[in-house]
Amino acid sequence: MKVIGVIPARYASVRFPGKPLAPLAGRPMVLHVLAAARAARRLDFVLVATDDARIADVVRESGGEAVLTSPDAATGTDRLAEAAQRVAGDVYVNVQGDEPLMPPENVDLVVETLLASPDREIATIALSAVGDAAARDPNVVKVVVAGDGRALYFSRAPIPYSRSAAPAYRAETLSRLAQLPPSPLEKLESLEQLRWLEAGWSIWVGEAVADSIGVDTPEDLARAEKILESRGDRPHGPAPATVPAGTGPTGLHPPQFKRSRNKGVIG
């Protein structure tokens, strides 16, 4: 069983152009994400999938692996699927390129959530404890979880939720997902997870060990810088606070709405 971690890194962000190369604690943000992914126990190989040669050059100069993908790739999963055509694996983890403080344990957990049953084809993780500000923030993806651990809905709206992140997929599933056209709900929410749900796929949700920060704006980057300073510049050290395990079958209180850390695993 070969598990591949892929970090999608897009240069042309509307709100924060050049975000992967933005300096954080003295080095480009994408290298912090790469270090965190490399520290995960369940990943056998890690690479960056990018549409920009500048990002690829920075990764390679640091000793990392990078592949150039099409600038027409509409989503991180599309970029992941392109990378999967070049690097063979059984499971692919979408390691979010804009979460430089993601604990490696979260990456391990999404893989373990997927592999908990041979019938699972897509998995993600979610954080139970979320504040009011995050609930109202459209940049924070929320997920509603059923009692058996399956995702019922993802949203940017302040629904009852947990925060979602980090999807993982089985290889054959990833190839099939990349062929799906955008769905009506996906277009409304700008969330590709809804494309998968509308097509009839189940997404299994595990509980994250700790939170991270999604860097969507320069202000988010400044917050991440302060957290790194407080840690003594340990880019993939433990988050400032962890979340106690819940009582449901996956550690989530069913049914509930959680903050999705949107890491996906496709196997």
Secondary structure, DSSP 8 states (H G I E B T S, - for coil): --EEEEEEE-S--SSSTTGGGSEETTEEHHHHHHHHHHT-TT-SEEEEEES-HHHHHHHHHTT--EEE--TT--SHHHHHHHHHTTS--SEEEE--TT-TT--HHHHHHHHHHHHTSTT--EEEEEES---HHHHH-TTS-EEEE-TTSBEEEEESS--SBEEEEEEEEEHHHHHHHTTS---HHHHHHT-THHHHHHTT---EEEE-SB------SHHHHHHHHHHHHHTTS-TTS--SSB----SSTTSS-SSEEEEEEEEEEE-
